[in-house]
Amino acid sequence: MTQIDTLNDILKARHSCRGFRPDPVPDAVITQIVKTARHVPSWCNAQPWQVSVTKGAGTEAFRQLMLETASAGGMPQPDLPWPKGYSGAYAERRRTCGFQLYDAVGIDKSDRKGRQDQMLRNYALFDAPHVAIVHSPAELGPYGAMDSGGFVTAFTLAATALGVATVPQAAIAAYASQVREYFELGEDRLVLCAISFGYADVDHPANQFRTERAEPSDIIEWKE
């Protein structure tokens, strides 16, 4: 098997896990994930990413904080602005992913309460035993965030290679001030996203679908 075959296998095996077993991931495995992920490129080799990782009681306390905050219906205040909108193919992919999830867990598209309850599962961290909060220096702005996106990808792939399931979550960044306070982060850090992780509950209904990917011909624009 070639290296590209191995990489393809890992990429195809990775998926956003939305149902976890309670078993904790050993510290040594978490450290190995970060040890591998740190090799992604960054502008001027700044390596702006840092992660705050929970375990045990720390995860449970943060889970409750996020659930209470989101359930209270407060206005989201992320450090970086949300997308202005989704249109065309982007909107269609987003819609399809949502409908696949609702179908998998048995929520009718007209069931607003069911959809709201499923949305709140984000703030329960999908019952994961760990969450990694990814943050970067505010002074680097969107470029530090862009570099950190590469780290998030590498983290999820390294985790997959080690049998650990992940789900990157922008939803957690909606309440950046609460996240910053819980993890004692300074105002000089941007809260970018979370990665909830652990061992997958392979029988969980939410883990029974996979999203599709655009073809290379939809992505590449050749200039001759």
Phi and psi in degrees as a GROMACS rama.xvg file:
@    title "Ramachandran Plot"
@    xaxis  label "Phi"
@    yaxis  label "Psi"
@TYPE xy
-81.9229  167.619  THR-2
-63.064  -37.1412  GLN-3
-67.7516  -33.5743  ILE-4
-64.487  -42.9928  ASP-5
-62.5771  -45.0613  THR-6
-62.3974  -43.9503  LEU-7
-59.1239  -42.2808  ASN-8
-61.9677  -42.4016  ASP-9
-67.3837  -43.3469  ILE-10
-61.079  -41.4588  LEU-11
-73.3935  -28.0084  LYS-12
-75.5965  -30.5077  ALA-13
-66.9293  138.198  ARG-14
-152.816  163.715  HIS-15
-79.2124  106.461  SER-16
-80.2117  130.342  CYS-17
-123.55  26.3009  ARG-18
-162.568  117.14  GLY-19
-119.045  154.002  PHE-20
-80.0277  158.363  ARG-21
-77.6085  -10.9337  PRO-22
-57.3813  128.109  ASP-23
-73.1704  153.245  PRO-24
-90.3784  130.022  VAL-25
-56.41  144.961  PRO-26
-53.6949  -39.7432  ASP-27
-63.896  -34.8592  ALA-28
-71.0143  -42.622  VAL-29
-60.4732  -43.3598  ILE-30
-62.148  -39.0974  THR-31
-65.0324  -38.4864  GLN-32
-58.4217  -47.9723  ILE-33
-68.4116  -37.3797  VAL-34
-59.7986  -37.2799  LYS-35
-76.7013  -45.5485  THR-36
-63.3885  -27.0782  ALA-37
-66.0391  -10.3033  ARG-38
-84.5565  2.70166  HIS-39
-69.3932  155.661  VAL-40
-73.8418  156.412  PRO-41
-149.053  154.831  SER-42
-61.3164  124.534  TRP-43
58.1205  22.4855  CYS-44
55.4406  34.5034  ASN-45
-68.0219  -28.762  ALA-46
47.357  61.1143  GLN-47
-75.6181  -12.7123  PRO-48
-72.7815  143.86  TRP-49
-141.295  153.49  GLN-50
-128.58  137.944  VAL-51
-107.421  118.878  SER-52
-113.233  132.595  VAL-53
-98.6542  159.405  THR-54
-157.571  156.85  LYS-55
54.6447  -129.748  GLY-56
-61.618  -28.9562  ALA-57
-63.1478  -39.5083  GLY-58
-66.7224  -44.6632  THR-59
-63.9611  -41.0253  GLU-60
-65.0743  -41.9885  ALA-61
-68.176  -39.4998  PHE-62
-57.3591  -47.6577  ARG-63
-64.6913  -39.4826  GLN-64
-60.4468  -46.3269  LEU-65
-66.6371  -41.3124  MET-66
-63.1986  -44.3475  LEU-67
-64.6248  -41.4553  GLU-68
-65.9649  -47.3819  THR-69
-68.5472  -38.282  ALA-70
-67.621  -27.0264  SER-71
-71.2376  -13.41  ALA-72
76.1482  24.9717  GLY-73
-67.4368  157.248  GLY-74
-69.8253  125.204  MET-75
-59.4225  137.551  PRO-76
-136.268  73.1956  GLN-77
-71.4286  156.327  PRO-78
-68.461  -34.8733  ASP-79
-109.87  141.363  LEU-80
-63.8796  144.248  PRO-81
-64.6001  161.72  TRP-82
-55.3551  144.042  PRO-83
-67.9163  -25.988  LYS-84
172.682  172.537  GLY-85
-123.452  128.548  TYR-86
-134.554  163.477  SER-87
57.3783  -133.917  GLY-88
-62.4479  -32.1012  ALA-89
-65.5245  -42.7177  TYR-90
-65.0536  -40.7581  ALA-91
-65.0434  -43.0413  GLU-92
-64.0551  -41.1903  ARG-93
-63.2894  -44.6034  ARG-94
-64.3536  -44.7024  ARG-95
-61.4769  -42.8175  THR-96
-60.9839  -44.9497  CYS-97
-60.9965  -45.4075  GLY-98
-65.9045  -36.373  PHE-99
-61.4918  -42.1024  GLN-100
-64.6017  -47.6122  LEU-101
-61.1463  -41.1248  TYR-102
-63.1906  -40.6102  ASP-103
-64.0157  -37.8233  ALA-104
-98.3988  5.13954  VAL-105
77.4728  33.6773  GLY-106
-103.639  122.896  ILE-107
-68.9432  144.809  ASP-108
-60.8268  -23.0532  LYS-109
-89.9758  -3.801  SER-110
-85.967  89.2875  ASP-111
-64.4888  -41.3768  ARG-112
-64.8849  -41.4999  LYS-113
-61.6203  -40.5364  GLY-114
-67.4227  -38.5048  ARG-115
-64.7567  -43.1829  GLN-116
-62.6444  -38.8586  ASP-117
-66.7278  -37.6975  GLN-118
-61.065  -39.0485  MET-119
-67.5198  -17.2914  LEU-120
-59.9568  -27.4567  ARG-121
-55.1499  -42.8642  ASN-122
-82.781  -12.2654  TYR-123
-87.3369  3.47952  ALA-124
59.6989  24.5949  LEU-125
52.4245  31.0101  PHE-126
67.7179  17.7372  ASP-127
-66.5189  147.119  ALA-128
-79.7146  -10.6041  PRO-129
-142.164  153.638  HIS-130
-140.923  139.614  VAL-131
-109.986  121.516  ALA-132
-91.7386  120.94  ILE-133
-96.09  124.388  VAL-134
-138.215  158.719  HIS-135
-142.519  166.597  SER-136
-66.3643  132.536  PRO-137
-60.8909  -31.7565  ALA-138
-65.44  -21.6922  GLU-139
-88.4118  -8.83363  LEU-140
52.9763  -140.845  GLY-141
-65.78  -21.9224  PRO-142
-73.7891  -37.4306  TYR-143
-65.1273  -37.3155  GLY-144
-66.0443  -40.375  ALA-145
-62.6909  -45.8185  MET-146
-60.3585  -39.8751  ASP-147
-67.7214  -26.4474  SER-148
-61.3524  -36.6824  GLY-149
-64.8065  -37.006  GLY-150
-66.3297  -40.1307  PHE-151
-59.5895  -45.4811  VAL-152
-59.5526  -47.9935  THR-153
-64.4597  -36.5648  ALA-154
-60.4305  -47.2183  PHE-155
-66.8086  -35.8005  THR-156
-72.233  -42.1766  LEU-157
-62.5728  -40.7843  ALA-158
-61.5536  -46.0004  ALA-159
-57.7171  -43.549  THR-160
-62.5529  -23.3206  ALA-161
-101.227  9.023  LEU-162
80.4714  17.0233  GLY-163
-105.577  131.708  VAL-164
-91.027  151.503  ALA-165
-140.581  161.609  THR-166
-148.063  109.744  VAL-167
-67.5935  138.895  PRO-168
-134.459  106.605  GLN-169
-72.175  -24.4766  ALA-170
-55.5083  -35.9131  ALA-171
-63.1808  -32.2571  ILE-172
-69.629  -9.19574  ALA-173
-60.7266  -29.4106  ALA-174
-116.395  59.9267  TYR-175
-59.7001  -38.6528  ALA-176
-65.7294  -39.624  SER-177
-67.8071  -39.1779  GLN-178
-62.8923  -45.4259  VAL-179
-61.6743  -41.9721  ARG-180
-66.4324  -43.8459  GLU-181
-61.9982  -43.0391  TYR-182
-92.6382  4.85711  PHE-183
55.6538  47.671  GLU-184
-91.9908  143.347  LEU-185
-75.6272  165.908  GLY-186
-66.8997  -11.3515  GLU-187
-84.165  5.6632  ASP-188
-114.758  137.448  ARG-189
-94.4086  126.922  LEU-190
-82.1588  115.427  VAL-191
-97.2041  -49.5528  LEU-192
-170.69  177.61  CYS-193
-119.857  157.824  ALA-194
-127.851  104.739  ILE-195
-80.3714  139.923  SER-196
-153.489  159.698  PHE-197
167.164  -154.641  GLY-198
-99.4436  132.265  TYR-199
-67.4099  140.86  ALA-200
-86.1903  94.6935  ASP-201
-66.7337  -17.443  VAL-202
-93.0742  -4.46129  ASP-203
-65.4898  133.122  HIS-204
-53.9081  -35.7043  PRO-205
-68.9742  -11.8982  ALA-206
-100.629  15.1858  ASN-207
-99.7043  10.8522  GLN-208
-133.209  161.005  PHE-209
-134.411  140.906  ARG-210
-82.3428  157.113  THR-211
-94.7336  167.174  GLU-212
-122.868  147.942  ARG-213
-64.2751  151.747  ALA-214
-75.926  154.849  GLU-215
-53.229  -35.6146  PRO-216
-65.5584  -22.2064  SER-217
-83.8465  -13.2335  ASP-218
-105.747  -40.1268  ILE-219
-87.1366  135.178  ILE-220
-119.469  112.124  GLU-221
-84.2505  140.47  TRP-222
-122.741  114.422  LYS-223
